[in-house]
Amino acid sequence: MDPQDVIPGRRVEIDGFGEGTIVGGEDDEVEIAVSEVETVRVRPEKLDPPE
């Protein structure tokens, strides 16, 4: 996913993990909420729009 496509609130698919919602990001990582209580940090190239 291109950095300009990393928009908070956007649903994304994380390669090898599942789906989540972008909640923010810093530097070269994006923070994704995968549940109401868990977030993960991934590099933008690991993200794809959901199918």
N, CA, C and O atoms as a Tinker XYZ file with bonds, in Angstrom:
   204  protein
     1  N      0.854000   -1.168000    0.000000    73     2
     2  CA     0.000000    0.000000    0.000000    64     1     3
     3  C      0.897000    1.228000    0.000000    63     2     4     5
     4  O      1.891000    1.277000    0.724000    81     3
     5  N      0.551000    2.203000   -0.800000    73     3     6
     6  CA     1.317000    3.444000   -0.863000    64     5     7
     7  C      1.072000    4.287000    0.386000    63     6     8     9
     8  O     -0.035000    4.278000    0.924000    81     7
     9  N      2.088000    5.014000    0.856000    73     7    10
    10  CA     1.934000    5.820000    2.067000    64     9    11
    11  C      0.763000    6.807000    2.012000    63    10    12    13
    12  O      0.133000    7.053000    3.040000    81    11
    13  N      0.456000    7.372000    0.855000    73    11    14
    14  CA    -0.652000    8.325000    0.770000    64    13    15
    15  C     -2.013000    7.636000    0.953000    63    14    16    17
    16  O     -3.014000    8.311000    1.192000    81    15
    17  N     -2.058000    6.297000    0.842000    73    15    18
    18  CA    -3.294000    5.546000    1.041000    64    17    19
    19  C     -3.514000    5.156000    2.498000    63    18    20    21
    20  O     -4.552000    4.591000    2.841000    81    19
    21  N     -2.542000    5.455000    3.355000    73    19    22
    22  CA    -2.650000    5.117000    4.778000    64    21    23
    23  C     -3.459000    6.218000    5.462000    63    22    24    25
    24  O     -2.920000    7.250000    5.862000    81    23
    25  N     -4.777000    5.970000    5.589000    73    23    26
    26  CA    -5.704000    6.961000    6.120000    64    25    27
    27  C     -6.385000    6.367000    7.354000    63    26    28    29
    28  O     -6.979000    5.293000    7.258000    81    27
    29  N     -6.315000    7.044000    8.528000    73    27    30
    30  CA    -6.995000    6.528000    9.716000    64    29    31
    31  C     -8.480000    6.274000    9.430000    63    30    32    33
    32  O     -9.158000    7.078000    8.790000    81    31
    33  N     -8.959000    5.129000    9.925000    73    31    34
    34  CA   -10.344000    4.722000    9.730000    64    33    35
    35  C    -10.537000    3.788000    8.549000    63    34    36    37
    36  O    -11.595000    3.175000    8.413000    81    35
    37  N     -9.544000    3.673000    7.703000    73    35    38
    38  CA    -9.641000    2.812000    6.522000    64    37    39
    39  C     -9.427000    1.355000    6.908000    63    38    40    41
    40  O     -8.507000    1.036000    7.661000    81    39
    41  N    -10.279000    0.467000    6.392000    73    39    42
    42  CA   -10.127000   -0.967000    6.614000    64    41    43
    43  C     -9.054000   -1.500000    5.675000    63    42    44    45
    44  O     -9.005000   -1.126000    4.503000    81    43
    45  N     -8.195000   -2.373000    6.191000    73    43    46
    46  CA    -7.124000   -2.953000    5.398000    64    45    47
    47  C     -6.966000   -4.428000    5.733000    63    46    48    49
    48  O     -7.427000   -4.900000    6.772000    81    47
    49  N     -6.314000   -5.135000    4.841000    73    47    50
    50  CA    -5.953000   -6.523000    5.086000    64    49    51
    51  C     -4.449000   -6.577000    5.311000    63    50    52    53
    52  O     -3.678000   -5.997000    4.547000    81    51
    53  N     -4.037000   -7.276000    6.360000    73    51    54
    54  CA    -2.627000   -7.402000    6.698000    64    53    55
    55  C     -2.159000   -8.764000    6.205000    63    54    56    57
    56  O     -2.712000   -9.793000    6.594000    81    55
    57  N     -1.139000   -8.772000    5.347000    73    55    58
    58  CA    -0.615000  -10.027000    4.803000    64    57    59
    59  C     -0.312000  -11.014000    5.922000    63    58    60    61
    60  O      0.459000  -10.713000    6.833000    81    59
    61  N     -0.922000  -12.192000    5.850000    73    59    62
    62  CA    -0.649000  -13.249000    6.808000    64    61    63
    63  C     -1.266000  -13.048000    8.180000    63    62    64    65
    64  O     -0.944000  -13.797000    9.102000    81    63
    65  N     -2.150000  -12.053000    8.352000    73    63    66
    66  CA    -2.696000  -11.794000    9.684000    64    65    67
    67  C     -4.216000  -11.699000    9.682000    63    66    68    69
    68  O     -4.866000  -12.317000   10.525000    81    67
    69  N     -4.787000  -10.955000    8.776000    73    67    70
    70  CA    -6.233000  -10.751000    8.743000    64    69    71
    71  C     -6.545000   -9.294000    8.460000    63    70    72    73
    72  O     -5.725000   -8.575000    7.889000    81    71
    73  N     -7.733000   -8.860000    8.860000    73    71    74
    74  CA    -8.161000   -7.485000    8.603000    64    73    75
    75  C     -8.089000   -6.640000    9.862000    63    74    76    77
    76  O     -8.088000   -7.148000   10.983000    81    75
    77  N     -8.027000   -5.326000    9.637000    73    75    78
    78  CA    -8.023000   -4.378000   10.738000    64    77    79
    79  C     -8.340000   -2.993000   10.224000    63    78    80    81
    80  O     -8.604000   -2.804000    9.037000    81    79
    81  N     -8.313000   -2.021000   11.128000    73    79    82
    82  CA    -8.609000   -0.628000   10.798000    64    81    83
    83  C     -7.408000    0.231000   11.156000    63    82    84    85
    84  O     -6.877000    0.140000   12.263000    81    83
    85  N     -6.985000    1.060000   10.223000    73    83    86
    86  CA    -5.853000    1.951000   10.481000    64    85    87
    87  C     -6.242000    2.955000   11.562000    63    86    88    89
    88  O     -7.277000    3.613000   11.460000    81    87
    89  N     -5.410000    3.070000   12.597000    73    87    90
    90  CA    -5.666000    4.047000   13.658000    64    89    91
    91  C     -4.589000    5.118000   13.736000    63    90    92    93
    92  O     -4.779000    6.133000   14.407000    81    91
    93  N     -3.473000    4.911000   13.069000    73    91    94
    94  CA    -2.419000    5.921000   13.084000    64    93    95
    95  C     -1.135000    5.350000   12.539000    63    94    96    97
    96  O     -1.105000    4.246000   11.995000    81    95
    97  N     -0.085000    6.111000   12.691000    73    95    98
    98  CA     1.206000    5.643000   12.224000    64    97    99
    99  C      2.282000    6.669000   12.488000    63    98   100   101
   100  O      2.018000    7.867000   12.589000    81    99
   101  N      3.489000    6.178000   12.597000    73    99   102
   102  CA     4.661000    7.025000   12.790000    64   101   103
   103  C      5.798000    6.450000   11.975000    63   102   104   105
   104  O      5.896000    5.237000   11.789000    81   103
   105  N      6.647000    7.322000   11.495000    73   103   106
   106  CA     7.844000    6.905000   10.778000    64   105   107
   107  C      7.489000    5.932000    9.655000    63   106   108   109
   108  O      6.747000    6.285000    8.739000    81   107
   109  N      8.014000    4.717000    9.723000    73   107   110
   110  CA     7.792000    3.759000    8.652000    64   109   111
   111  C      6.860000    2.619000    9.052000    63   110   112   113
   112  O      6.878000    1.564000    8.419000    81   111
   113  N      6.038000    2.811000   10.101000    73   111   114
   114  CA     5.087000    1.792000   10.531000    64   113   115
   115  C      3.692000    2.386000   10.646000    63   114   116   117
   116  O      3.522000    3.585000   10.867000    81   115
   117  N      2.689000    1.507000   10.487000    73   115   118
   118  CA     1.291000    1.894000   10.591000    64   117   119
   119  C      0.679000    1.116000   11.742000    63   118   120   121
   120  O      0.923000   -0.083000   11.874000    81   119
   121  N     -0.113000    1.779000   12.579000    73   119   122
   122  CA    -0.780000    1.103000   13.686000    64   121   123
   123  C     -2.180000    0.698000   13.238000    63   122   124   125
   124  O     -2.952000    1.519000   12.743000    81   123
   125  N     -2.494000   -0.597000   13.422000    73   123   126
   126  CA    -3.753000   -1.167000   12.974000    64   125   127
   127  C     -4.493000   -1.761000   14.172000    63   126   128   129
   128  O     -3.920000   -2.545000   14.928000    81   127
   129  N     -5.762000   -1.392000   14.349000    73   127   130
   130  CA    -6.602000   -2.009000   15.372000    64   129   131
   131  C     -7.162000   -3.303000   14.787000    63   130   132   133
   132  O     -7.856000   -3.279000   13.770000    81   131
   133  N     -6.861000   -4.431000   15.429000    73   131   134
   134  CA    -7.358000   -5.717000   14.957000    64   133   135
   135  C     -8.507000   -6.234000   15.818000    63   134   136   137
   136  O     -9.160000   -7.215000   15.462000    81   135
   137  N     -8.752000   -5.579000   16.945000    73   135   138
   138  CA    -9.904000   -5.845000   17.802000    64   137   139
   139  C    -10.110000   -4.589000   18.643000    63   138   140   141
   140  O     -9.391000   -3.603000   18.481000    81   139
   141  N    -11.082000   -4.628000   19.533000    73   139   142
   142  CA   -11.336000   -3.446000   20.368000    64   141   143
   143  C    -10.216000   -3.190000   21.368000    63   142   144   145
   144  O    -10.081000   -2.076000   21.874000    81   143
   145  N     -9.412000   -4.210000   21.659000    73   143   146
   146  CA    -8.373000   -4.068000   22.682000    64   145   147
   147  C     -6.961000   -4.362000   22.196000    63   146   148   149
   148  O     -6.018000   -4.288000   22.984000    81   147
   149  N     -6.790000   -4.693000   20.920000    73   147   150
   150  CA    -5.462000   -5.062000   20.427000    64   149   151
   151  C     -5.116000   -4.291000   19.157000    63   150   152   153
   152  O     -5.930000   -4.162000   18.243000    81   151
   153  N     -3.884000   -3.781000   19.127000    73   151   154
   154  CA    -3.368000   -3.142000   17.914000    64   153   155
   155  C     -2.061000   -3.817000   17.525000    63   154   156   157
   156  O     -1.380000   -4.414000   18.359000    81   155
   157  N     -1.727000   -3.714000   16.256000    73   155   158
   158  CA    -0.440000   -4.211000   15.763000    64   157   159
   159  C      0.201000   -3.102000   14.948000    63   158   160   161
   160  O     -0.492000   -2.229000   14.425000    81   159
   161  N      1.517000   -3.134000   14.839000    73   159   162
   162  CA     2.254000   -2.157000   14.020000    64   161   163
   163  C      2.901000   -2.928000   12.871000    63   162   164   165
   164  O      3.600000   -3.919000   13.079000    81   163
   165  N      2.648000   -2.447000   11.657000    73   163   166
   166  CA     3.183000   -3.110000   10.467000    64   165   167
   167  C      3.735000   -2.074000    9.498000    63   166   168   169
   168  O      3.434000   -0.885000    9.610000    81   167
   169  N      4.534000   -2.525000    8.556000    73   167   170
   170  CA     5.050000   -1.658000    7.501000    64   169   171
   171  C      3.965000   -1.521000    6.429000    63   170   172   173
   172  O      3.228000   -2.477000    6.184000    81   171
   173  N      3.852000   -0.359000    5.787000    73   171   174
   174  CA     2.805000   -0.140000    4.782000    64   173   175
   175  C      2.790000   -1.167000    3.656000    63   174   176   177
   176  O      1.722000   -1.469000    3.123000    81   175
   177  N      3.950000   -1.712000    3.279000    73   175   178
   178  CA     3.962000   -2.677000    2.183000    64   177   179
   179  C      3.291000   -4.004000    2.546000    63   178   180   181
   180  O      3.045000   -4.829000    1.665000    81   179
   181  N      2.991000   -4.220000    3.833000    73   179   182
   182  CA     2.284000   -5.433000    4.278000    64   181   183
   183  C      0.774000   -5.267000    4.227000    63   182   184   185
   184  O      0.041000   -6.188000    4.587000    81   183
   185  N      0.291000   -4.095000    3.782000    73   183   186
   186  CA    -1.144000   -3.812000    3.776000    64   185   187
   187  C     -1.713000   -3.846000    2.373000    63   186   188   189
   188  O     -1.050000   -3.469000    1.407000    81   187
   189  N     -2.953000   -4.305000    2.276000    73   187   190
   190  CA    -3.713000   -4.302000    1.037000    64   189   191
   191  C     -5.134000   -3.878000    1.354000    63   190   192   193
   192  O     -5.605000   -4.115000    2.466000    81   191
   193  N     -5.839000   -3.251000    0.400000    73   191   194
   194  CA    -7.265000   -2.981000    0.619000    64   193   195
   195  C     -7.993000   -4.306000    0.785000    63   194   196   197
   196  O     -7.609000   -5.292000    0.158000    81   195
   197  N     -9.045000   -4.358000    1.622000    73   195   198
   198  CA    -9.803000   -5.614000    1.772000    64   197   199
   199  C    -10.500000   -5.966000    0.459000    63   198   200   201
   200  O    -10.861000   -5.085000   -0.321000    81   199
   201  N    -10.681000   -7.254000    0.230000    73   199   202
   202  CA   -11.344000   -7.701000   -1.006000    64   201   203
   203  C    -12.836000   -7.752000   -0.835000    63   202   204
   204  O    -13.553000   -8.106000   -1.771000    81   203
